């Protein structure tokens, strides 16, 4: 972005429908304040969309806490193996 003002107006979920028909995987913690964004993205996707929830994790926990990262990575491996094979 060219400015903070433009960045503040950017909505990364506005065009989620354009992802379809490609598969979409959203991963969120059940305790994440941002979980609603992932739920909305999946709900707004007209195609093959999936929400994977990591029990007990906050948004930040998914960055570097092994107990939460491990199931997220396992899901990513499963997802990419299925859709990129």
N, C-alpha and C positions, 0 to 999 in steps of 0.2 A: 504494500500500500504506500501511497505517496504522503499520507498525513495521518495524524492521530484521529482527526475528524472522520476521514474516510474509513479508517479501521473500526471506529466505533459504530459505524453504520453497516458494516459488513455482516451478512447473515449467511453463515456457511451451510445452513440447513434449508435455505430458501428453495434450492433447486434439487433437493434430494430425489424427486421423482425422475429426474433425468438420468439417474444411475441405472434404473431399470432398463433392460431386463437383466443386467449384470447382478450377480449375487451381492448382497450387502450384509455385513456382520457388524453389529455394534456390541461392544463389551462395556458393561458398567457394573459398579459395585452396588449392592443393595442399599448401602448407607450413603451413597454418593449424592451430594446436593445436585450434581449435574445429570443424574439418572433420567430426569424428565426429558432432557434433550435427546438422549438415545431412544427413549420410548417414542417420542414424537417422530423422530426420523424413520423408525421402523413402521410406525402407523401411517406415515405419509408416503411411504414407498409403495408404488403399485406392483412391484415385482417380488422377487425372491429375497426377502429381508428377514433377518433373524436377530433377536436380542438375546445375548448371553449374560446372565447376571452372576456375579461372583459374590457369594454369600458373606455378609459382614464387612465387605470392603468399602472404603470411602474412595473418592476420586483419586486422591493422592496415594492411597495405599497401593493402587495398581501400578504405580511408577517403580517401586523398588522393594516391596515387602514380599518375600518369597512365598509365603502362605497364600497370597492373593495372586501373585504373578504366575505361579505355576499352573493353576487351572486355566487362566487366561491364555497362556502360551499353548497349553494342550488343546484348547478349543481352536486357536489359530492354526495349529498344525492340522487338525481334523478338517477345518474349513478349507484351507488352501489345498490339502491333498485331494479333497473332493472336487473342488471347483477349478483347480489349475492342472489337474492330471491329464 
